[in-house]
Amino acid sequence: MKTLHFNDLSLDIKHSIIRFIDRPTDLKNLCLGSKELRNITTPILYRSIHLFVGGPQDLRLSAFLGAGNPGIPHVRELFLRLEKMVIQDKHRQYHSDDSSEEEEVEESAAIPARQAQFTVRLLLDFLPRDILDVFSWQNWEPLSVDNFLLLCKKQQNLRVLEIGPMDRPLAPVLEKHPDVFDKMTELNSVDVYPDTLDRLKASQRLLQAKPDIEHLCISTGFEYSNEDPDDLHDSSIRPGLISRTLFSHMQPFDSCKPFHLKNVDLDTVELRYATDTWLKVIKFSVLEKMEIRNCAGANVLFAQLSKPHHRPPKLRSLRWMDDDKSEPHALEAFEGLLESLSGVETLHVYVNRMRSLPKVGLILLHKKTLTSLSIHSQQSRDAIHTYSEEDYNRLCTECSQLRQLSIMFPKTTVEHAAPSPEFLAFRSHTLKLHNLRTLNIRRWPSTRESFIGSFTRIIPTLRLYEHQLQRMTQHIFELSDMDAMENDYGLGNRSHLSVVCWGGNGKTRHDSNDKFKLKQIPFVRGWKLDPFGEKSMLAVQTIWRMVQFVEPESDILNHSLYDMHDVHQGFGL
């Protein structure tokens, strides 16, 4: 029988295989293989483009936008980020007694931002018309209103549109171009980040022009801006400035036609009086995904959604992040909603100042469908809640479909040869999750001052700590592979587990007595070669932005309480 090679496969099968390759370097190498592979791979390689603009790399954009680049017609998603760098002038010296020193530094720091706007203009001018599905200015620096208007006119097939910070008022410009949103016929997702009255009015014009959108994200940032009206949120008397401005075209709310959304994200929006406003402008009963972040009075919304006439039976993704100590019954209301639902696939809970964790019994109601689970709750910085060993064992035994897990493990230390018995028990129970791809252990293993002090003069403390984490991660990978071979699951010679990450998203203290904070430290599978040419698995540290190219099912690492807050404070996502 003739051996079948890759080149013997049909074009459709080759395309189906290459479609599962995520790493850009691998796709680039395939483009160099043959003309046929280049024709198949180029649309996949150029579909999503991430660029840093405003720096020296802008000089290379001429080659990217040139007529000889075959990938330009295949660009569908364009994500831009400002390359923050201060341009230094070697002929200019700053002195501490110079009153204009601070203004000079700010002016030099603004040069990359102005250059970035020019670069964005070039991109929009040279890209073919109506090819983009997504355009995102991710750095949350002000975007030029002229560039935004050009984007809306040239890329009328956009599926996602954001209204974020602008360099000047946007609402008056939209009044001069009333039909700019009407021509965007494919638009079905709107993300608005209002922190001024002007941006509220601009967002309202977009929502009025697109009543049939499927996804709506509203993230307010008035607490970080100069505008902070007293009647910002809803009250028992009347709707607040946010709701009565965003949905002014729908008043009176009692007789309006609500948005039929599949996905809704609300951040920093008070929901105590949601019954009179939000529940009337949005039909929550048809939702498939819902994310609530830092919304005071979220317990009122959860209680209403637990009732039959508001309950979303098709809800598959539920995320709740909160840091409000004034809502002691919010967790009980959330548990009531969780009990009323069925078939939830993604459940993320990140709450502070709460008395306990969500009950395991309520999570197990969704054991047949749950694939992504993230649980974090703490009452104070030193009082972090952890499930009991019995509850965690039930969770791992019954939720057999879990592919991503982020949870708080018991305390342990990195300096001992063996971790604590409680940590070992949790690690053993985790092996029962045969489909697990990504594991996030949110609690940092602690250290003793004597352990740190004895090495600070030899090597940096952080490097030593990372080495110990690598050793613990290596053991987790090895145990998982051994269990997979013994119980005949996984990929034949190893388990599905590809990513083990320590810590939460953002900077967190790895020890209550330590002065420094750490970001997430993810480890992925690598290989090492011994002197005899034998290959073996090695846990390799990487950065979390690169994990997506190793394991696509790792987005659980990106969700935390601080993701959306960082938008308004300029840290980005």
N, C-alpha and C positions, 0 to 999 in steps of 0.2 A: 504494500500500500504506500502510495506516495506521501511523503511528509509535507504537511501544509505549513507554509511560512507566512509571515505577516504580509509580504508583498503579494501573496496569492489571494488575499481577502478582497472582498468587494469594497468599493469606495464608501458605501454606507456603513459597513462594519468598522472600517478604519476610522471613520469620523466618530462613531459611537465610542470607540476605545480611547481616542485622543481627547475626547470631551471630558474624560475623568481626570486628566492631568491638570494639576493646579499650579505647580511651581513654574514661574515665568522662565527661569533658566532652562528647564527641561523643554518647554515649548520653543524657546529660541533655538536650542540644539536640534530639535526636530525640523525646524524651518531650514536648517543647513543640510539636512539629509538628502533630499531630492526635490525635484520640482513638484511632484505630486504631494509630498508631505508638506511642502511650503504652502501650497494652495489650500490644504486642509487645515493647517495649524494657524495660519495668519489671522483668520477671523476670530479664532479663540484667543490668541495672544493679545490682539489689539482691542478686544471687546471692552475691557475695563482698564482705564489708564489712570495712574496716580502720579501727579507731578508736584514737585516743590518749585514754586516760582518766587521771583524777587531776589535771586542770588546769581552767582556766576554761571550756574547751569542753564540759565535762560539763553545763553549764546548757542546752545545746541538745538534749540527749538527749530531753527531754520531747516536742519536736516530732517527733523520729525515731521514738519509741515510741508516738506518739499514734494513736488509732483512725482518724484521717483519712489516715494514710500507707498508700497501696495497696501499697507494696513490702515491708512487714514479713512477710507470709506467704511471700514468695519468698526470704528469706534462707536460705542453705544453708551458708555458710562465714563464721565470725566470728573475726577476728584482732584481738586486743587488745594494746596496748603502753602501758606506763606513761609518761606525759609527765613526765619528770624536771625538776623545777623547785623551787628552794628558796623557800618563802614567807617574805618578809622582813617584819619588824615594825618600822615606822618609829619606834615608841615605845621600842624596846629597843636598847641600844647594847652592843657587845661590846668588852671591853678585853683587852689582851694579858696583863694580870696577873690576870685572872679565871679561877680554876681550873675553873669550870663552863662556860667558853665553848665548849669542844668538845662537851660534852653538849647544850648549848642548840642549837647548829647542827645536830647530828644529829637532835634532836627536831623542829626545823622542817623538815628535809629528809624526815622520815618522814610528815609530814602528807599530801602527795600520795599516798603509798602507801596510807594508811588510807582516804583519800577514794576511791581507785581501787577498793578492795574493796567499798565501798558502791555504787559505780557498777556494778560487775560484778553485784552482787546485784540491782540494779534491772533490768539487762538480762535476767538469767535469769528474773526474776519476770514481766516483761511480754512476753517473747517467747512466741509460741504453742508449745504442746507438740510435741515430736517433729518439728521442722522442720530442725534443724541436722545437717549431715553432718560438719562440722569445727568445733572450738572450740580456739583456740590462744592461750595466754597467752605472748606472744612475748618479753617483756622479761626473763624468768627471775628476776623478783623473786618472793618467796614468795606463793603463792596461798592464799587462805583455804580451810581444809579444809571449812568449811560451804558455801562456794560450789562447791567441787569435788563435794561430795555432792549438792547441789541440781542441778548440771549432769547428773550421772549419772541422777538420778531423773526429771528433766523432759525430757531429750533422749535418749531411749532408742533413737533411730535413728542415733546417731552412728556414723560409719564410722572415725573417727580419734580416739584418746584418748591424751593425754599425762599422764605422772606426773612432775612436776618439783618444784621447791622448794615446800614448804608452810609455813604459819605455825606449825604445831604437828605432833606425830607423827600420821601418817595410819593406820598399821597398827592401832592400838587401835580407831579409829573404824570401820574396815572389819570388824573382828571383831564389832562390834555390828550391822552390816548385811551379813551374809554373802552375800545374794543380789543385791546392788546391781549387780554386773557381769553376772549371769546374764540379766537382763531386756534387756540391750543386744544384741539379736539381729542387728543389722546390722554390728556392729563387726568390721572386718577388718584394721585397722592399729593397732599399739601402739608408742608412743615412750616409753621410760623413761630417766630421767637420774639414776641412783642415785649419791649421794655420802654417804649415811648408811645404817646398818643398817636403820633404820625404813623408808626408801624402798625398800631391797632387798626387805624383807618385803611391803610394799604392792604392789610390782611382781610379786612371786611370786603373790600372790592373783589378780591380773589375768591373768597367763599361765595359771594353773591353770583359771580360769573360761573362757578363750577358747583352746582348743587348735587351733582351725581358722583362725586369723588368717593373712593372706597377706603382711603386711609387719611386720617387727620391727626397731626401732632401739634399740640399747643404747649409751649414752654415759656412761661412768663419770666421776666427778669427785672421787674420794677424795683426790687430791693437793691439791685446793683447799679441803678441809674439815678440820675438827678431828679427824675419825676417819680413821685410816690404819693398819688392822690389818696385822700381819706376814704373815699367810697370805691376803692379798687375792686373789692370782692362783693359778692351778693350779700344781702341782708334780709331780714324779715319784712322790710318795708318795700324794697324794690331791687331789681337786678343791679349788680355792680358794674363799674366802668368797663371791665373786660367783656362780660357777657352781653351787655346792652350795646357795646360798640361793635364787637365781632359779628354779632347776629342781629344788628339793627334792622336789616331788611326782612327779618322773620317775625318782628313784633306785630301784634301781641303773641306771646309764646303759646298761649292756650289754644290758638287756632292755627298755628304754623304747620307746615309740612316738614317733618324732621329729616335730618341727614340719615340715610341708610348706609352706615359704614360697616366695613368688615374689620377694620383695625383702628383703634383710637389710643393715643398716648396723651396723657395729661400730666403736666409738671407745674408745681407751685401754683395751683388753682384751688381756692377754697371751695369745698363741696358741702358745707353744712346746710345750705339751702338749695342743693342740687335738684330737689323735687320740683321746684318752681322754675328752674332754668335749664340746666344741663340735661335733665331727663326728658325735657320737652323738645329741645332742639336736636338731640341725638337719640335715635332709636336703638337703645342698648340691647334690645332683645334679639337683634340679628347679628351681633358682634361675633367674630371668630378669634380676635386677639385684643387684649386689653392690657394697658400698662399705666399704673398710677404711681406717680412719684411726688413725695413731699406735699401731698394735698391734705391740708387741714380739713377735718370733717369727712374723711374718706369712709368712716364707719357708717355715715348716713347713706352714701352711695351703695356700699356693700349690702346694707340692710334692705334697701329698695330692690337691688338686683336679685335678692334671695326670694322675692315674692313672684308668684306665677306670671303676672302680667308684664314684668320687666326682666324676667330670668332669660339669659342668653343660652339656649340649649346647644348651640353650635360652637360655643366658646372652647377653643383648643389651646390657647396660650394665655396665661394669667401671670402678670408680673406686678409686684407691689413693693415699693421702696418707701420708707417713712422714717422720720427722725423727730416726731412730735410727741413730747412727753405729756401734752395736755389732752391726749385722747387715750385714756386708759382702757376703753372698751373696743378699740379698733380691732385688736386681734380676735376678740370674740365675734365681732361682726364679719370679719374676713373668714373665720372658720365656718360661720353659718352659710356664707356664699359657697365655700368649697364643698360643703355637705350637700348643697342643693344642685350642684353641677354633676356632670358625668362625662367621661371621655376626655379629660384634660391631658394634653401631651407635654406641655411645657409649663412648669411651675417654679417661679423665682420669687423668693421672699427675702427681703433685706430690710430689717427693721431694728431701730435702736430704741432704748428706753422702754422696752416691753418686758413683761414679767416672765415670759416663758416662750417656748417654741410652739409652732403649730402642732397640733396633736397628730401623732403618727397614724392613728386609726383613720383620720380624715384623708390623709395622703394616700393611704392604701385603698380608698374607694376608687382611685384612678390607676390602680396597679397594672391593669391590662393595657393601658394606652400610654402611660407616663414614660417619656424618653429623655427628658431633660429636667433635672431637679437641682435647685440651688436654695439652701436654707441658711439664714444667718440672723441671729437675734441676740441682743445684749441689753442689759439694764444699765450698765455703766462700762467704763473702759476696762475695769478689772473684773466685771461680772458678766462673762460671756457664757451664754447657754449652750449646753451640749446634750444631745440625746443620750439616754441610758444605753448600756450595752444591749439590753434586751430589745429596746425599741429599734436600735440600729440594725440588729440582727433580723428583725421582722421586715424592716425596710428593704434590706438587701436580698432577703429570701423571696419575698413576694413580688417586688418590683423588678421582674426579670428582664424587662425591655429597656431598662435605663441605659442610655448611651453617653450621657454627660451627667456628672455629679459634682456639686460644689457644696461642701459641708464642713462643719467644725469638728475636728478630731480632738480627742482628749489631750491633756498636757503631756509633754515628753521633753527630753533634753537631747542635744546633739552630741554631748561629750561621752556618754556612756556607750559601751560596746553593744548593749541591747536597749531598745526603747522601753518605755514604761509598760506594764502589763495591760493597762487600759488601751494604750495606743496599739499594742500588738493584737488585741482582740478586735478592734475596729479594722485593722489592716486585714486580718483573717476573714472577717465577714465581707469585706469589699470584694474578695476573690469570688464570691458567689454571683457577682454581676458579670455574666459571661459576655454580654454585648457592650460592655463599657469601653468607650474610646478615650474620654478625657476625665481625669480625676483632679479636682482642685481641693487641696487640704488647706483650709483658710487659716488655721492657727499655726503661727510660727513656733517651731521647737525652741525652747528657752535655752539660755546659757548661764553659767555662773561667772561671777566677776573674776574668780581665780583662773578660769579657763581662758577668758579674754586677756587678762593682764599678763599672763605668762608668754603670750605670743606677739603682743603689739610691737615689740621692737624688732621682730624678725620679719613678719609679713603683715600686710593690712588685715585688720579684724574681719572685714567683710569677705575677703577672699577665703579666709579660713572657714568662715561660716558657710559659704557657698560650697566649699569642698565637702563639708559634713552633710549638707543637704543632698549633694550628688551621690554620696555613699548610701544614704537612706533611700533615695529614689531608685538607685541601681538595684537594691534589694527588692523593692516593690515590683519592678519590671521582671526580675528573675523569678520571684514567687508566682507572679501571674502567668508567666510562660510555662513553668512547671505544672501548675494546676491545669492549664489548657491542654497540655499533652497527656496528662493523666486522665482527664475527663473527656477528651476528644471533642474539643470545640476550638474556635478561633480560626487561625490561618494555617493550621497544620503544624508549623514549627514554633508558633508563638501565639499569644493571645491578641485580642483586638486593641488592647490598651496601648495608646500611642503617645499620650501627653500626661505628665504628672506635674502639677503646678502648686507652688507653695505661696501662701499669702493671698490677700484680696487685691482687687483692682484699685489703684491709687496707692499712696504711701501709707503704710501702717507700721506701728511699732512691733518689732519682733519679740520684745521682752518688756515687761512693765518697768523694769529698772534701767533700761537702756535709753540713751539719749538720741540715737539715730533711728531713722525710719527706713524701711525697705519697700521697694515696689515688688510686684509679682515676680517670682523667679520660676519660669517654666523649664521643664526638661523634656526632651524628646528622645526617640530612639536613634542611636548612631551605631557606628561599628569601630572596632579596634582590631588591629592586626598584630599578632605576636611575632617573635623572631622566626618562627617556623612556618609562617604564612597562614596560620589558622585565624579565621574571623570569628569574633564574638560580639555580642551586643554590649553597647556602652551608653549610659544615660548622659546626654549632652545638653548643657545649658544653652538656651537661646533667648531671644527677646520675644515678648508676647505678640508683637505685630507680625512676626514671621511664622508663628505657630499655625496660622490659617493655611499656609502653603504645605504644611506637613500633615495636618489633620483638619479637614474642612469642618468637621463637627466639633468645634472648640469655641464657638461663640459664647459659651457660658462664662468664659474668662473675662468678657468685656462688660458684663452687667454688674453695676454696683450702685450704691446710693448716690455716688458722687459724679456719675457720668454727665448728667444733664446740668448740674450746678456748675461744673467746670466750663460749660459753654459760656456762661455769662461772666465768668471770672477770667476768661482768656486762656485757659489751659488747653482747650480743645478736647476732642474725644479720643 
